[in-house]
Amino acid sequence: MSLKTDLMQPQACGAAPDETVELIETHISWVFVVGAHVYKVKKPVDLGFLDFTTSTLRHAACEAEVRLNSRLAPEVYLGVVPVTRNDAGRFSLCSSGEIDDWAVHMRRLPEGRRADSLARRGDLTSQHMLMMAHEISDFHARCASGVEVQYYGMPDAVLRNVKENFAQTRATIEHYLSASEVTTLQQYQVDFIRRHAPLIERRARLGRVRDGHGDLRLEHVYLPPLRASLGLSPADDSRVERPVIIDCIEFNDRFRYADVCADIAFLSMDCAAHGLRDFGEQLLARYAREASDYDLYALVDFYESYRALVRGKVAAIVADDAGVAGELREAARKTALTCFRLSLAASCPPVIGPEVVAVGGVIASGKSTIAELVAGALCAPVIDSDRTRKAMLGAEAQQPMRDAAWHGAYDPELTARVYAEVLRRAAVVVASGRPVVLDASFRSAESRASARELARAHGAPFRFLECRAQSDVCRARLATRALSPSVSDGRLDVFDAFAAAFEPVTELPTNEHVVITTDRPLEQTRARIGALLARGRPAQHP
């Protein structure tokens, strides 16, 4: 009998004889699922990028898996347990005997709450993408950085990984792409690193390279409600309901040590692989805002291409493994084809196309609400002056700044710098071929002209959406806003000064200036914006 066969027996897993043990096989693990428990045993394989050929190496990998995944899913990873073998040579997870191997013990999570399962049922939503972006941004902020980690985000290290991928797929990739396509893909990735080496290095030195996850895919994300599955009672509020993310890379540190863009790009690429490109763009947009990292747009297409190649490489290994069941090999072949083609496609301009939409108006006129509606319709990032200002001053997004009008954080010179940074960030997004939404007061003709010039410089259409509401409505909104934390510092005592300083919009042509009255029902406004954006976009775009 073999370890795999023995552990398929319920009694070997400590289960009742009438329980069923389900085996899930990957290229590096046997995963035994029984009842509320999961046991993962590493295969004794050497794939070049990992080595599990000895019990000592597999034990170390199991320990690392529990430790590293406890950063995101502490309730799921229960520890490492021995796999024993008795005198009859039978393997077990719950009997005495000589320790032969090791297994990671996990709590079972409901497959129906897995992001890819939700996607197949059509139940994955934009709100889920926002939750993922928030969770991953928060995780990256906590992840270790430092000299050793930073090294693996430097251009030479990234180039090494790229070349290694092509070397390790040399025997399989031409089953899926033509020789000329492989040459084109390899040339694109290598040339990109060389052309963007200064940016890649600068991000590393600024701390954007972290000890992250390394394998962010929809099948590794579980979405609420999960309280019961985590062993918590309905009344237990010790854990806020949020996504649970499992299965980070544990077998090779350099695959986790990477620019955070490489991490989030894996998940956006996987969305595209599932036919959910819009969701992937929404994920990127919200992550950029949460992490105050719009510069990632200069690299994300490359990292999506890189991650798709990695995923294709792994799938091709499974497809070529004669020891894997036939249906799994066929599924792996389809995944490899999808991912290799995605890797090639990522070098092409995005389908959506660039566009600049500036949303402005007086304090509490509804700018941020309208900006969010527009961004949702365009699957675009929002760059707002409030968050940008606070990031520049080293403050948290909801940290109040109570300076008087035109003083302190709102000094005209600082405000000019804030607008310049908003436009700089926007230029990075637009240069990637994507739309962008700007959320600021744009109270002067000069500030609006600067946003319009940004669009013109990139050959992108421009529109200024001016939000208007009655003064008493704005005042009522400010009174309500004062009752809870807010990103905006707009308040009643500065309303009059800011309102008086708003210069009427007379400099823009009528096709670029749209007035949005925001004291109407939100659904009416949403419908108008939808119609406006549909009319303004080229026919070939959705």
C-alpha positions as CSV (number, residue, x, y, z in Angstrom):
1,M,0.0,0.0,0.0
2,S,1.1,3.6,-0.6
3,L,0.8,6.7,1.5
4,K,-1.8,8.1,-0.9
5,T,-3.9,4.9,-0.8
6,D,-3.6,4.5,2.9
7,L,-4.7,8.0,3.8
8,M,-7.8,7.6,1.6
9,Q,-9.1,5.3,4.4
10,P,-11.3,7.2,6.9
11,Q,-9.7,5.5,9.9
12,A,-6.2,6.7,8.8
13,C,-7.5,10.3,9.1
14,G,-9.2,9.8,12.5
15,A,-12.7,9.7,10.9
16,A,-15.6,7.4,11.3
17,P,-15.6,4.3,9.0
18,D,-18.6,5.6,7.1
19,E,-17.1,9.0,6.3
20,T,-15.7,9.7,2.9
21,V,-12.2,11.0,2.2
22,E,-11.9,13.1,-0.8
23,L,-8.5,13.4,-2.6
24,I,-7.5,16.6,-4.3
25,E,-4.2,16.2,-6.2
26,T,-2.0,19.1,-7.4
27,H,1.4,19.1,-9.0
28,I,3.1,19.2,-5.5
29,S,0.6,17.9,-3.0
30,W,-2.0,15.3,-2.1
31,V,-4.8,17.0,-0.2
32,F,-7.1,14.7,1.9
33,V,-10.5,16.2,2.8
34,V,-12.6,14.5,5.4
35,G,-15.4,16.1,7.4
36,A,-14.4,19.5,8.8
37,H,-10.6,18.8,8.3
38,V,-8.1,19.0,5.5
39,Y,-4.6,17.3,5.5
40,K,-2.0,18.3,2.9
41,V,1.0,16.1,2.2
42,K,3.8,17.3,0.0
43,K,4.8,15.0,-2.9
44,P,8.4,13.9,-3.0
45,V,9.2,15.8,-6.2
46,D,11.9,18.1,-7.5
47,L,10.6,20.5,-10.1
48,G,13.6,22.8,-10.3
49,F,11.9,25.7,-8.6
50,L,11.1,23.5,-5.5
51,D,12.6,20.5,-3.9
52,F,10.5,18.1,-1.7
53,T,12.6,15.0,-2.2
54,T,13.4,14.4,1.5
55,S,11.2,14.1,4.6
56,T,13.3,16.9,6.2
57,L,12.6,19.3,3.3
58,R,8.9,18.4,3.3
59,H,8.7,19.0,7.1
60,A,10.3,22.4,6.7
61,A,7.9,23.3,3.9
62,C,4.9,22.2,6.1
63,E,6.2,24.4,9.0
64,A,6.7,27.3,6.6
65,E,3.2,26.9,5.1
66,V,1.5,27.1,8.5
67,R,3.6,30.1,9.6
68,L,3.3,32.1,6.5
69,N,-0.4,31.5,5.9
70,S,-1.2,32.4,9.4
71,R,-0.6,36.0,8.4
72,L,-3.9,35.9,6.4
73,A,-5.8,32.9,7.7
74,P,-4.8,32.1,11.3
75,E,-8.1,30.3,12.0
76,V,-7.6,27.9,9.1
77,Y,-4.0,26.7,9.6
78,L,-4.1,24.4,12.7
79,G,-0.6,23.1,12.6
80,V,1.7,20.3,11.3
81,V,1.0,16.7,12.1
82,P,3.1,13.6,11.6
83,V,2.3,10.9,9.1
84,T,3.3,7.6,10.8
85,R,3.9,4.1,9.5
86,N,3.2,1.1,11.7
87,D,4.9,-2.3,11.7
88,A,2.6,-3.5,8.9
89,G,3.8,-0.6,6.7
90,R,0.4,1.2,6.8
91,F,0.4,5.0,6.9
92,S,-1.8,7.0,9.3
93,L,-2.4,10.6,10.5
94,C,-3.7,9.5,13.9
95,S,-1.9,6.3,15.0
96,S,1.4,5.6,16.7
97,G,4.4,4.4,14.8
98,E,7.5,5.6,13.1
99,I,7.2,9.2,11.7
100,D,7.6,8.8,8.0
101,D,6.3,12.2,6.7
102,W,4.3,15.3,7.6
103,A,1.1,17.0,6.8
104,V,-0.4,20.4,7.1
105,H,-3.6,20.3,9.2
106,M,-6.2,22.8,8.1
107,R,-9.8,23.7,8.8
108,R,-12.1,23.0,5.9
109,L,-13.6,26.0,4.2
110,P,-16.9,25.9,2.2
111,E,-16.2,25.4,-1.5
112,G,-19.3,27.4,-2.2
113,R,-17.7,30.6,-0.7
114,R,-14.6,30.2,-2.8
115,A,-14.2,33.1,-5.2
116,D,-13.9,31.0,-8.4
117,S,-17.0,29.0,-7.3
118,L,-18.9,32.2,-6.9
119,A,-17.7,33.3,-10.3
120,R,-18.9,30.1,-12.0
121,R,-22.4,30.6,-10.4
122,G,-22.5,34.2,-11.5
123,D,-22.5,35.3,-7.8
124,L,-19.2,37.1,-7.7
125,T,-19.8,40.9,-7.4
126,S,-18.0,44.2,-7.6
127,Q,-18.4,44.5,-3.8
128,H,-16.4,41.2,-3.4
129,M,-13.6,42.8,-5.5
130,L,-13.6,45.8,-3.2
131,M,-13.3,43.5,-0.2
132,M,-10.4,41.6,-1.7
133,A,-8.6,44.8,-2.6
134,H,-8.9,46.1,1.0
135,E,-7.8,42.9,2.5
136,I,-4.7,42.5,0.2
137,S,-3.8,46.2,0.6
138,D,-3.9,45.8,4.4
139,F,-1.9,42.6,4.2
140,H,0.8,44.2,2.0
141,A,1.1,47.1,4.4
142,R,2.0,44.6,7.2
143,C,4.3,42.4,5.1
144,A,8.0,42.4,5.8
145,S,10.3,44.4,3.6
146,G,14.0,45.1,4.0
147,V,17.3,44.7,2.2
148,E,17.0,40.9,1.5
149,V,13.4,41.2,0.4
150,Q,14.1,44.3,-1.6
151,Y,16.8,42.5,-3.6
152,Y,14.2,40.2,-5.3
153,G,12.3,43.2,-6.7
154,M,15.3,44.6,-8.4
155,P,15.5,44.5,-12.2
156,D,18.2,41.8,-12.4
157,A,16.3,39.5,-10.0
158,V,13.0,40.0,-11.9
159,L,14.9,39.4,-15.2
160,R,16.3,36.2,-13.7
161,N,12.8,34.9,-12.9
162,V,11.6,35.7,-16.4
163,K,14.4,33.9,-18.1
164,E,13.9,30.9,-15.7
165,N,10.2,30.7,-16.6
166,F,11.1,30.4,-20.3
167,A,13.8,27.9,-19.6
168,Q,11.4,25.8,-17.6
169,T,8.7,25.9,-20.2
170,R,10.9,25.3,-23.2
171,A,9.7,21.7,-23.5
172,T,6.0,22.5,-23.2
173,I,5.1,26.0,-24.2
174,E,5.1,25.3,-28.0
175,H,2.3,22.8,-27.4
176,Y,0.2,25.9,-26.8
177,L,1.9,28.8,-28.6
178,S,3.7,29.0,-31.9
179,A,7.5,29.4,-32.0
180,S,7.1,33.0,-33.2
181,E,4.6,33.8,-30.5
182,V,7.0,32.4,-27.8
183,T,9.7,34.6,-29.3
184,T,7.5,37.7,-29.2
185,L,6.4,37.0,-25.7
186,Q,9.9,36.5,-24.4
187,Q,11.2,39.6,-26.2
188,Y,8.4,41.6,-24.7
189,Q,9.0,40.6,-21.1
190,V,12.8,40.9,-21.3
191,D,12.6,44.3,-23.1
192,F,10.1,45.6,-20.7
193,I,12.4,45.0,-17.7
194,R,15.3,46.7,-19.5
195,R,13.2,49.8,-20.5
196,H,11.6,50.1,-17.1
197,A,14.6,49.2,-14.9
198,P,14.7,52.7,-13.2
199,L,11.1,52.5,-12.2
200,I,11.4,48.9,-11.0
201,E,14.4,49.8,-8.9
202,R,12.8,52.9,-7.5
203,R,9.8,51.0,-6.3
204,A,12.0,48.5,-4.6
205,R,13.9,51.2,-2.8
206,L,10.7,52.9,-1.8
207,G,9.5,49.7,0.0
208,R,7.0,48.5,-2.6
209,V,8.7,45.1,-2.6
210,R,7.3,42.9,0.1
211,D,7.2,39.4,1.5
212,G,3.8,38.8,0.0
213,H,1.6,35.9,-1.0
214,G,3.0,34.8,-4.4
215,D,0.0,32.8,-5.6
216,L,-3.0,35.1,-5.4
217,R,-5.8,33.4,-7.3
218,L,-9.5,33.3,-7.1
219,E,-9.5,29.7,-5.9
220,H,-7.4,30.8,-2.9
221,V,-9.9,33.4,-1.7
222,Y,-12.9,32.6,0.4
223,L,-15.6,35.3,0.8
224,P,-18.0,35.9,3.7
225,P,-20.1,34.7,5.4
226,L,-17.4,32.4,6.9
227,R,-17.9,32.7,10.7
228,A,-19.3,29.2,11.3
229,S,-16.6,27.6,9.0
230,L,-13.9,29.3,11.1
231,G,-15.3,27.8,14.3
232,L,-16.8,31.0,15.6
233,S,-20.2,31.3,17.0
234,P,-22.7,33.8,15.5
235,A,-22.3,36.0,18.6
236,D,-18.5,35.9,18.5
237,D,-17.4,39.3,17.2
238,S,-13.7,38.7,17.7
239,R,-13.2,38.5,13.9
240,V,-14.7,41.0,11.5
241,E,-16.2,39.3,8.5
242,R,-13.7,39.6,5.7
243,P,-12.1,37.5,3.0
244,V,-9.9,34.6,4.0
245,I,-6.9,34.0,1.7
246,I,-4.9,30.7,1.8
247,D,-2.1,28.9,0.0
248,C,0.7,31.4,-0.3
249,I,4.0,30.2,-1.7
250,E,6.0,28.6,1.0
251,F,8.6,26.5,-0.9
252,N,10.7,29.3,-2.4
253,D,11.1,32.7,-0.7
254,R,12.0,34.5,-3.9
255,F,8.6,33.8,-5.4
256,R,7.0,35.7,-2.5
257,Y,9.5,38.5,-2.4
258,A,8.2,40.7,-5.1
259,D,6.8,44.1,-6.0
260,V,3.2,44.3,-4.5
261,C,2.1,44.9,-8.1
262,A,3.2,41.4,-9.0
263,D,1.0,40.0,-6.2
264,I,-2.2,42.0,-7.1
265,A,-1.5,41.4,-10.8
266,F,-1.7,37.6,-10.3
267,L,-5.3,38.0,-9.0
268,S,-6.3,40.5,-11.7
269,M,-4.8,38.2,-14.3
270,D,-6.8,35.3,-12.8
271,C,-10.0,37.3,-13.1
272,A,-9.2,37.7,-16.8
273,A,-8.6,33.9,-17.1
274,H,-12.1,33.4,-15.7
275,G,-13.6,35.8,-18.2
276,L,-13.9,38.6,-15.6
277,R,-11.6,41.3,-17.0
278,D,-13.9,44.1,-15.7
279,F,-13.7,42.7,-12.2
280,G,-9.9,42.5,-12.5
281,E,-9.8,46.2,-13.4
282,Q,-12.1,47.0,-10.5
283,L,-9.7,45.1,-8.2
284,L,-6.7,47.1,-9.5
285,A,-8.6,50.4,-9.2
286,R,-9.6,49.9,-5.6
287,Y,-6.2,48.4,-4.6
288,A,-4.4,51.5,-6.1
289,R,-6.6,53.8,-4.0
290,E,-6.3,51.7,-0.8
291,A,-2.5,51.4,-1.1
292,S,-2.1,54.9,-2.5
293,D,-0.1,53.2,-5.3
294,Y,-1.2,54.4,-8.8
295,D,2.3,53.9,-10.1
296,L,1.6,50.2,-10.3
297,Y,-0.3,51.0,-13.5
298,A,3.0,51.4,-15.2
299,L,3.9,47.8,-14.5
300,V,0.7,45.9,-14.1
301,D,0.4,44.7,-17.7
302,F,3.9,43.3,-17.6
303,Y,3.3,41.6,-14.3
304,E,0.0,40.1,-15.5
305,S,1.9,38.7,-18.5
306,Y,4.6,37.3,-16.1
307,R,2.1,35.8,-13.7
308,A,0.1,34.3,-16.6
309,L,3.2,32.6,-17.8
310,V,3.9,31.2,-14.3
311,R,0.4,29.9,-14.1
312,G,0.7,28.4,-17.6
313,K,4.0,26.7,-16.6
314,V,2.5,25.0,-13.6
315,A,-0.6,23.9,-15.5
316,A,1.6,22.5,-18.3
317,I,3.5,20.4,-15.7
318,V,0.3,18.9,-14.5
319,A,-0.9,18.3,-18.0
320,D,2.3,16.3,-18.8
321,D,2.2,14.3,-15.5
322,A,1.2,10.7,-16.4
323,G,0.6,10.0,-12.8
324,V,-2.3,12.5,-12.6
325,A,-5.9,11.5,-13.5
326,G,-6.9,12.0,-17.1
327,E,-9.7,14.6,-16.4
328,L,-7.3,16.6,-14.3
329,R,-4.7,16.6,-17.0
330,E,-7.2,17.7,-19.6
331,A,-8.4,20.6,-17.3
332,A,-4.7,21.5,-16.8
333,R,-4.2,21.6,-20.6
334,K,-7.1,24.1,-20.9
335,T,-5.7,26.2,-18.1
336,A,-2.2,26.2,-19.7
337,L,-3.6,27.3,-23.1
338,T,-5.7,30.1,-21.5
339,C,-2.8,31.4,-19.4
340,F,-0.1,31.2,-22.1
341,R,-2.4,33.2,-24.4
342,L,-3.2,35.7,-21.7
343,S,0.5,36.1,-21.1
344,L,0.9,37.0,-24.8
345,A,-2.2,39.2,-24.9
346,A,-1.0,41.3,-21.9
347,S,1.6,42.9,-24.1
348,C,-1.2,44.5,-26.2
349,P,-3.2,47.7,-25.3
350,P,-6.2,47.2,-23.1
351,V,-9.6,46.9,-24.8
352,I,-11.2,49.7,-22.8
353,G,-9.0,52.6,-23.9
354,P,-7.9,55.8,-22.1
355,E,-10.3,58.5,-21.0
356,V,-10.1,61.3,-18.4
357,V,-13.2,62.2,-16.5
358,A,-12.8,65.0,-13.9
359,V,-15.5,65.4,-11.3
360,G,-15.7,68.7,-9.5
361,G,-17.9,71.2,-7.7
362,V,-18.2,73.0,-4.3
363,I,-17.9,71.2,-1.0
364,A,-20.5,68.6,-0.3
365,S,-21.9,68.9,-3.9
366,G,-21.7,65.1,-4.3
367,K,-18.4,64.9,-6.1
368,S,-17.2,61.7,-4.5
369,T,-20.5,59.9,-5.0
370,I,-20.6,60.8,-8.6
371,A,-16.9,59.9,-9.1
372,E,-17.6,56.4,-7.6
373,L,-20.5,55.9,-10.0
374,V,-18.5,56.9,-13.0
375,A,-15.5,54.8,-11.9
376,G,-17.8,51.8,-11.5
377,A,-19.2,52.2,-15.0
378,L,-15.8,52.6,-16.5
379,C,-13.9,50.0,-14.3
380,A,-11.5,52.9,-13.7
381,P,-9.5,54.1,-10.7
382,V,-10.5,57.2,-8.8
383,I,-7.7,59.6,-7.9
384,D,-9.1,62.1,-5.3
385,S,-7.4,65.2,-3.9
386,D,-8.4,64.4,-0.3
387,R,-6.5,61.1,-0.1
388,T,-3.7,62.4,-2.2
389,R,-3.2,65.4,0.1
390,K,-3.1,63.2,3.2
391,A,-0.7,60.8,1.6
392,M,1.6,63.6,0.8
393,L,1.4,64.8,4.4
394,G,2.0,61.3,5.8
395,A,-1.5,61.2,7.3
396,E,-4.1,58.4,7.4
397,A,-7.0,58.8,5.0
398,Q,-9.6,59.6,7.7
399,Q,-7.3,61.7,9.9
400,P,-9.0,65.1,10.2
401,M,-7.2,68.3,9.2
402,R,-9.1,71.2,10.7
403,D,-7.2,74.1,9.1
404,A,-9.0,77.2,8.2
405,A,-9.7,77.9,4.5
406,W,-6.5,78.6,2.5
407,H,-4.3,77.8,5.5
408,G,-2.2,74.8,6.7
409,A,-3.1,71.7,4.7
410,Y,-5.2,73.9,2.4
411,D,-2.5,76.5,1.7
412,P,-2.7,77.5,-2.0
413,E,0.9,76.5,-2.6
414,L,0.3,73.0,-1.1
415,T,-3.0,72.7,-3.0
416,A,-1.2,73.4,-6.2
417,R,1.3,70.6,-5.4
418,V,-1.7,68.2,-4.6
419,Y,-3.3,68.9,-7.9
420,A,0.0,68.3,-9.7
421,E,0.4,65.0,-7.9
422,V,-3.2,64.0,-8.8
423,L,-2.4,64.7,-12.4
424,R,0.9,62.9,-12.3
425,R,-0.8,59.8,-10.9
426,A,-3.5,60.1,-13.5
427,A,-0.9,60.3,-16.3
428,V,0.5,56.9,-15.2
429,V,-3.0,55.4,-15.5
430,V,-3.8,56.9,-18.8
431,A,-0.4,56.0,-20.2
432,S,-1.3,52.4,-19.5
433,G,-4.3,52.7,-21.9
434,R,-6.9,52.9,-19.2
435,P,-9.6,55.4,-18.1
436,V,-9.2,57.4,-15.0
437,V,-11.6,59.5,-12.8
438,L,-10.3,62.6,-11.0
439,D,-12.2,63.7,-7.8
440,A,-11.4,67.2,-6.7
441,S,-13.1,70.6,-6.5
442,F,-11.5,71.9,-9.8
443,R,-12.7,75.3,-8.6
444,S,-10.5,77.2,-11.0
445,A,-10.4,77.4,-14.8
446,E,-6.7,76.7,-14.6
447,S,-7.1,73.5,-12.7
448,R,-9.7,72.3,-15.2
449,A,-7.5,73.2,-18.1
450,S,-4.6,71.2,-16.6
451,A,-6.8,68.1,-16.5
452,R,-8.0,68.7,-20.0
453,E,-4.4,69.1,-21.2
454,L,-3.5,65.7,-19.6
455,A,-6.2,64.0,-21.7
456,R,-5.1,65.8,-24.9
457,A,-1.4,64.8,-24.3
458,H,-2.5,61.2,-24.3
459,G,-5.0,61.4,-27.1
460,A,-7.8,60.6,-24.7
461,P,-11.3,62.1,-24.5
462,F,-12.0,64.5,-21.7
463,R,-15.1,65.4,-19.8
464,F,-15.7,67.6,-16.8
465,L,-18.7,66.6,-14.6
466,E,-19.7,69.6,-12.5
467,C,-21.7,68.5,-9.5
468,R,-24.4,71.0,-8.2
469,A,-26.7,71.0,-5.3
470,Q,-28.7,73.7,-3.4
471,S,-26.7,75.3,-0.6
472,D,-29.0,74.1,2.1
473,V,-28.6,70.5,0.8
474,C,-24.8,70.9,0.9
475,R,-25.0,72.3,4.4
476,A,-27.2,69.4,5.6
477,R,-24.7,66.9,4.1
478,L,-21.8,68.6,5.9
479,A,-23.7,68.5,9.2
480,T,-24.3,64.7,8.7
481,R,-20.7,64.2,7.7
482,A,-19.4,65.8,10.9
483,L,-21.0,62.9,12.9
484,S,-18.6,60.2,11.7
485,P,-15.0,59.9,10.4
486,S,-14.6,61.0,6.8
487,V,-11.8,61.3,4.2
488,S,-13.1,64.8,3.3
489,D,-12.2,67.7,5.6
490,G,-15.1,69.8,4.1
491,R,-17.2,71.4,6.9
492,L,-19.7,74.1,7.6
493,D,-17.3,76.7,8.8
494,V,-15.3,76.7,5.5
495,F,-18.2,76.1,3.1
496,D,-18.9,79.8,2.3
497,A,-15.3,80.6,1.5
498,F,-14.9,77.6,-0.8
499,A,-18.2,78.1,-2.5
500,A,-17.4,81.8,-3.2
501,A,-14.0,80.8,-4.7
502,F,-15.5,78.4,-7.3
503,E,-15.0,80.0,-10.8
504,P,-18.0,79.4,-13.2
505,V,-17.2,77.0,-16.0
506,T,-17.2,79.1,-19.2
507,E,-14.0,77.9,-20.8
508,L,-15.0,74.3,-21.8
509,P,-17.0,73.3,-24.9
510,T,-20.4,72.0,-24.2
511,N,-19.5,68.5,-25.2
512,E,-16.9,68.4,-22.4
513,H,-18.9,70.1,-19.7
514,V,-21.8,68.2,-18.1
515,V,-23.7,69.5,-15.1
516,I,-24.9,66.8,-12.7
517,T,-27.6,67.9,-10.2
518,T,-27.0,65.7,-7.2
519,D,-30.0,66.5,-5.0
520,R,-32.2,64.2,-7.1
521,P,-32.7,60.5,-6.2
522,L,-29.5,58.6,-6.6
523,E,-31.0,56.1,-9.1
524,Q,-31.9,58.9,-11.4
525,T,-28.4,60.2,-11.3
526,R,-27.0,56.7,-11.8
527,A,-29.2,56.2,-14.9
528,R,-28.1,59.6,-16.3
529,I,-24.4,58.8,-15.8
530,G,-24.8,55.4,-17.5
531,A,-26.5,57.0,-20.5
532,L,-23.9,59.7,-20.6
533,L,-21.0,57.4,-20.6
534,A,-22.6,55.0,-23.1
535,R,-23.1,58.0,-25.6
536,G,-19.5,59.2,-25.0
537,R,-17.6,56.0,-25.7
538,P,-16.6,54.6,-29.0
539,A,-19.0,52.0,-30.5
540,Q,-16.5,49.1,-30.3
541,H,-16.1,49.5,-26.6
542,P,-18.6,47.9,-24.1
